[in-house]
Amino acid sequence: MKRLCFLSPDVVHARQVVDDLKNNGIPEQHIYVLAKFGVELEDLPDGGPESDDFLPAYKRGLELGGATGLLLGLSALAFPPAGMVVGGGLVLLVGLWGAGIGGMLTGIAGGAFSSSRLKSFESAIDQGQILIMADVSVNDVKKFEGIIKRLDPEVEVSGIEPPAKLIP
């Protein structure tokens, strides 16, 4: 999958492009629309997981928390507390606990910030343009770029890799 990202000048144009994409086979759950606060998007699909940094922060927290928990578990294995028997199960348990706590805390913190993957579009969105993102098959990228450019030949379509779903 490839995520096509492009800017639309207003909501009316965005609605036309989204309808065109849906009519050409992209399901609505693969189309995301972002606008600045206060712009009424009405029936357009919202930005979903791309509107904030929750998922990237959650992933970083899982990795960092899991590594820290594993390190703590291994240190408890090497230097057991007085009167306590430490085994491999405790190492695994502490590693999983660290990953869970790390993921939860950093995900919550990341949800408070706008998406770092979309920094290049931030100023255009602040000026009132609408960001449209569509997940398409790698084989269909050229086809959908043509569909998008049919409504607005001047539009610049860029592609980013969509984030992997945590739960498929």
C-alpha positions as a Markdown table, in Angstrom:
| # | Residue | x | y | z |
|---|---|---|---|---|
| 1 | Met | 0.0 | 0.0 | 0.0 |
| 2 | Lys | 1.1 | 3.6 | -0.7 |
| 3 | Arg | -0.6 | 6.6 | 0.9 |
| 4 | Leu | -1.1 | 9.4 | -1.6 |
| 5 | Cys | -1.2 | 12.9 | 0.0 |
| 6 | Phe | -2.4 | 16.0 | -1.8 |
| 7 | Leu | -3.9 | 19.4 | -0.9 |
| 8 | Ser | -7.3 | 20.6 | -2.0 |
| 9 | Pro | -8.2 | 24.4 | -2.1 |
| 10 | Asp | -11.6 | 24.0 | -0.4 |
| 11 | Val | -14.2 | 21.6 | 1.0 |
| 12 | Val | -16.2 | 21.6 | -2.3 |
| 13 | His | -13.2 | 20.6 | -4.3 |
| 14 | Ala | -12.3 | 18.0 | -1.6 |
| 15 | Arg | -15.7 | 16.5 | -1.8 |
| 16 | Gln | -15.5 | 16.1 | -5.6 |
| 17 | Val | -12.1 | 14.4 | -5.3 |
| 18 | Val | -13.2 | 12.1 | -2.5 |
| 19 | Asp | -16.3 | 11.1 | -4.5 |
| 20 | Asp | -14.1 | 10.5 | -7.6 |
| 21 | Leu | -11.8 | 8.3 | -5.5 |
| 22 | Lys | -14.7 | 6.3 | -4.0 |
| 23 | Asn | -16.3 | 5.9 | -7.5 |
| 24 | Asn | -13.0 | 4.5 | -8.8 |
| 25 | Gly | -12.7 | 1.7 | -6.2 |
| 26 | Ile | -11.1 | 3.2 | -3.1 |
| 27 | Pro | -13.2 | 2.3 | 0.0 |
| 28 | Glu | -14.1 | 5.1 | 2.3 |
| 29 | Gln | -12.0 | 3.6 | 5.2 |
| 30 | His | -8.9 | 4.1 | 3.1 |
| 31 | Ile | -9.5 | 7.9 | 2.6 |
| 32 | Tyr | -8.6 | 10.5 | 5.2 |
| 33 | Val | -9.3 | 14.2 | 5.2 |
| 34 | Leu | -7.6 | 16.8 | 7.5 |
| 35 | Ala | -8.4 | 20.5 | 7.8 |
| 36 | Lys | -7.6 | 23.2 | 10.3 |
| 37 | Phe | -9.7 | 23.5 | 13.4 |
| 38 | Gly | -13.1 | 25.1 | 12.7 |
| 39 | Val | -13.5 | 23.9 | 9.1 |
| 40 | Glu | -16.7 | 21.9 | 8.8 |
| 41 | Leu | -15.9 | 18.7 | 6.8 |
| 42 | Glu | -19.5 | 17.5 | 7.1 |
| 43 | Asp | -19.7 | 14.0 | 5.4 |
| 44 | Leu | -16.0 | 13.8 | 4.4 |
| 45 | Pro | -14.0 | 11.0 | 6.2 |
| 46 | Asp | -11.9 | 12.3 | 9.1 |
| 47 | Gly | -8.2 | 12.1 | 9.5 |
| 48 | Gly | -8.4 | 9.0 | 11.7 |
| 49 | Pro | -5.1 | 7.8 | 13.0 |
| 50 | Glu | -3.1 | 10.3 | 10.9 |
| 51 | Ser | -4.4 | 13.3 | 12.8 |
| 52 | Asp | -2.1 | 12.9 | 15.8 |
| 53 | Asp | 1.1 | 11.2 | 16.8 |
| 54 | Phe | -0.5 | 8.5 | 19.0 |
| 55 | Leu | 0.6 | 5.4 | 16.9 |
| 56 | Pro | 4.2 | 6.4 | 16.3 |
| 57 | Ala | 4.6 | 7.4 | 20.0 |
| 58 | Tyr | 2.9 | 4.2 | 21.1 |
| 59 | Lys | 5.3 | 2.1 | 19.0 |
| 60 | Arg | 8.4 | 4.0 | 20.4 |
| 61 | Gly | 7.0 | 3.5 | 23.9 |
| 62 | Leu | 6.6 | -0.3 | 23.4 |
| 63 | Glu | 10.1 | -0.6 | 22.1 |
| 64 | Leu | 11.7 | 1.6 | 24.8 |
| 65 | Gly | 9.5 | 0.2 | 27.6 |
| 66 | Gly | 10.1 | -3.4 | 26.6 |
| 67 | Ala | 13.9 | -2.9 | 26.4 |
| 68 | Thr | 13.9 | -1.2 | 29.8 |
| 69 | Gly | 11.8 | -3.9 | 31.3 |
| 70 | Leu | 13.9 | -6.7 | 29.9 |
| 71 | Leu | 17.1 | -4.9 | 31.2 |
| 72 | Leu | 15.5 | -4.7 | 34.6 |
| 73 | Gly | 14.5 | -8.3 | 34.5 |
| 74 | Leu | 18.0 | -9.4 | 33.5 |
| 75 | Ser | 19.6 | -7.4 | 36.2 |
| 76 | Ala | 17.2 | -9.0 | 38.7 |
| 77 | Leu | 18.3 | -12.4 | 37.4 |
| 78 | Ala | 22.0 | -11.4 | 37.7 |
| 79 | Phe | 21.7 | -9.8 | 41.1 |
| 80 | Pro | 18.6 | -11.4 | 42.8 |
| 81 | Pro | 17.1 | -9.5 | 45.7 |
| 82 | Ala | 17.7 | -11.1 | 49.1 |
| 83 | Gly | 15.4 | -14.1 | 49.7 |
| 84 | Met | 13.8 | -14.1 | 46.3 |
| 85 | Val | 14.2 | -16.7 | 43.5 |
| 86 | Val | 14.3 | -15.1 | 40.1 |
| 87 | Gly | 13.7 | -17.1 | 36.9 |
| 88 | Gly | 13.2 | -16.6 | 33.2 |
| 89 | Gly | 9.4 | -16.1 | 33.7 |
| 90 | Leu | 10.0 | -13.0 | 35.8 |
| 91 | Val | 12.4 | -11.6 | 33.1 |
| 92 | Leu | 9.6 | -12.0 | 30.5 |
| 93 | Leu | 6.9 | -10.6 | 32.8 |
| 94 | Val | 9.0 | -7.5 | 33.6 |
| 95 | Gly | 9.8 | -7.0 | 29.9 |
| 96 | Leu | 6.1 | -7.2 | 29.0 |
| 97 | Trp | 5.1 | -5.0 | 31.8 |
| 98 | Gly | 7.7 | -2.4 | 30.7 |
| 99 | Ala | 6.4 | -2.5 | 27.1 |
| 100 | Gly | 2.8 | -2.1 | 28.2 |
| 101 | Ile | 3.4 | 0.8 | 30.5 |
| 102 | Gly | 5.9 | 2.5 | 28.1 |
| 103 | Gly | 3.5 | 2.1 | 25.1 |
| 104 | Met | 0.5 | 3.4 | 27.1 |
| 105 | Leu | 2.3 | 6.5 | 28.5 |
| 106 | Thr | 4.0 | 7.6 | 25.4 |
| 107 | Gly | 0.9 | 6.9 | 23.3 |
| 108 | Ile | -1.1 | 9.2 | 25.5 |
| 109 | Ala | 1.6 | 11.9 | 25.3 |
| 110 | Gly | 1.9 | 11.5 | 21.5 |
| 111 | Gly | -1.9 | 11.9 | 21.1 |
| 112 | Ala | -1.6 | 15.5 | 22.2 |
| 113 | Phe | 0.6 | 16.5 | 19.3 |
| 114 | Ser | -0.2 | 16.8 | 15.6 |
| 115 | Ser | 1.3 | 14.1 | 13.4 |
| 116 | Ser | 5.0 | 14.5 | 12.7 |
| 117 | Arg | 4.5 | 12.6 | 9.4 |
| 118 | Leu | 2.5 | 15.5 | 8.0 |
| 119 | Lys | 4.7 | 18.4 | 9.0 |
| 120 | Ser | 5.3 | 19.4 | 5.4 |
| 121 | Phe | 1.5 | 20.1 | 5.0 |
| 122 | Glu | 1.1 | 22.0 | 8.2 |
| 123 | Ser | 1.4 | 25.5 | 6.8 |
| 124 | Ala | -1.0 | 24.8 | 3.9 |
| 125 | Ile | -3.6 | 23.4 | 6.3 |
| 126 | Asp | -3.2 | 26.5 | 8.5 |
| 127 | Gln | -3.9 | 28.6 | 5.4 |
| 128 | Gly | -7.2 | 26.8 | 4.9 |
| 129 | Gln | -6.4 | 24.1 | 2.4 |
| 130 | Ile | -7.7 | 20.6 | 2.9 |
| 131 | Leu | -5.3 | 17.6 | 3.1 |
| 132 | Ile | -6.6 | 14.4 | 1.5 |
| 133 | Met | -4.9 | 11.1 | 1.9 |
| 134 | Ala | -5.8 | 7.9 | 0.2 |
| 135 | Asp | -4.3 | 4.4 | 0.6 |
| 136 | Val | -3.9 | 2.7 | -2.7 |
| 137 | Ser | -2.2 | -0.4 | -4.0 |
| 138 | Val | 1.3 | 0.2 | -5.2 |
| 139 | Asn | 0.3 | -1.0 | -8.7 |
| 140 | Asp | -2.5 | 1.6 | -8.9 |
| 141 | Val | -0.6 | 4.7 | -7.9 |
| 142 | Lys | -0.3 | 6.1 | -11.4 |
| 143 | Lys | -4.0 | 5.4 | -12.1 |
| 144 | Phe | -5.1 | 7.3 | -9.0 |
| 145 | Glu | -2.7 | 10.2 | -9.6 |
| 146 | Gly | -4.3 | 10.6 | -13.0 |
| 147 | Ile | -7.8 | 10.6 | -11.4 |
| 148 | Ile | -6.7 | 13.2 | -8.9 |
| 149 | Lys | -5.0 | 15.4 | -11.5 |
| 150 | Arg | -8.1 | 15.3 | -13.7 |
| 151 | Leu | -9.9 | 17.6 | -11.4 |
| 152 | Asp | -6.9 | 19.8 | -10.7 |
| 153 | Pro | -4.0 | 19.5 | -13.1 |
| 154 | Glu | -1.8 | 21.7 | -10.8 |
| 155 | Val | -2.1 | 19.5 | -7.7 |
| 156 | Glu | 1.1 | 18.0 | -6.4 |
| 157 | Val | 0.7 | 14.4 | -5.2 |
| 158 | Ser | 3.2 | 13.1 | -2.8 |
| 159 | Gly | 3.4 | 9.6 | -1.3 |
| 160 | Ile | 4.3 | 8.4 | 2.1 |
| 161 | Glu | 4.2 | 4.9 | 3.5 |
| 162 | Pro | 1.0 | 4.3 | 5.6 |
| 163 | Pro | 1.5 | 3.3 | 9.1 |
| 164 | Ala | 1.1 | -0.5 | 9.8 |
| 165 | Lys | -2.1 | -1.3 | 11.6 |
| 166 | Leu | -1.5 | -2.5 | 15.2 |
| 167 | Ile | -4.4 | -5.0 | 14.8 |
| 168 | Pro | -5.0 | -6.0 | 11.2 |
